[in-house]
């Protein structure tokens, strides 16, 4: 509201519905919103489970980035592997295509909740 005491109104915008800061090396959720759990599935693979489901697997898109250690020059790829309304699985790979755990995995999902 104009007095600054009420909720923010988004005009032609969408707030993030979920976010995650996950350290796969330590198997630790550093910070999250609308994430109930994360499973470490294998080297370079993990799955996040949403507290509140999305309306379908095609109604949202998670954006993701990853980094290993303090160096910013590592070559890597982080992408979603499997999407459902309640979970997203991620796959992390280094430049040669090998799966690898990363210390910093940042995910934000926008879309429609169920």
N, C-alpha and C positions, 0 to 999 in steps of 0.2 A: 504494500500500500504506500501511498505518498508520504505518510508519517514515518515510514520505516519500522513499523512495529508488527507488521503482518508478514505472511509468507511472500516469497518472491514470485512474481508472475513471469513466466517464460513466454515470449511472443515469437512464434515461428522458430522456436529452439527446442532442444531436447536435453534434459539432464541425463547424466550417466546413470544407468540402472544397476550397474555392478562395477566394482574395481577390485584389483588384487595386486599386492606386492608380495611376491613369493620367492624365497630362497630355497632352491631345490637341493643345493649342496648340503645345507643344514636341515633340510626338510622342515621348513618353518614358514608360517604365514607371518609376514612382517606387519602388514596392515591390510584390511579388507573392508568392503561394504557389500552386502547382499551375497556373501560367500559363506556357506555353512561348513565346508570342508574342502581339503585338497588331498588327493591321493597321489603318491609317487609310484607310477606304474612300471617304470624301467628307466634305464639311463636315457636322459633327454626326453622323457615322456611323463606328463602328469595330467591329472584331470581335476577341474574345479567343479564343485556342486553348488548351485544357487540356492539361497534360502527361499526366495520367492521366484518361482519359475517364470520363464518367458512364455508368451502365448503359443509359440510354436518354434521349431528349429529354424524356420525361415523368417522369423519376425525380428531377429536381432543380428548384430555383427560385432564380434569382439575384435578390438584392435590390440596389438601386442608388440612389445619390444623387450629385448633381453641384453644383458651384458655379463661378462665373466671377469671378476676381479676389478682392479682399479684402472686397467689400461683401456682406453677407448678405441684401440686399433684392431680389436679382434674381429674376424670375419665370422658371421653367424647368421642363422635363419631361425626365426620363431614363427610358427604358424599354427592355426587350429587344424586338428586332425579329424575330429568327429564332433558334430554339433547335435545336441538334442535340446528340448525345451528346458531341461533341468541341469544339464552338464555340458562342459566343453573340454575336450581333450586337446592337449598341445604337444607339439613335436619340436625339439630344439636340435639344430645341427650346426656343426662347424663347417668351414669352407670345403673340406674334403668329403663332406656328406656323412661323416660319422655323428651319431647321436652323442650329446654331451649334456650333463647337468650344468646349469648356470646359477650364479649367486643372486642375480637381479633379474626378475621376470615381472614386468609391469603389464597388466591387462585392464582394459576398460571396455565395457559392453554397453551399447545403446540399443534401444528397441522397445517393443511393447511387452509389458508384463501380463501374465494371465489374469 
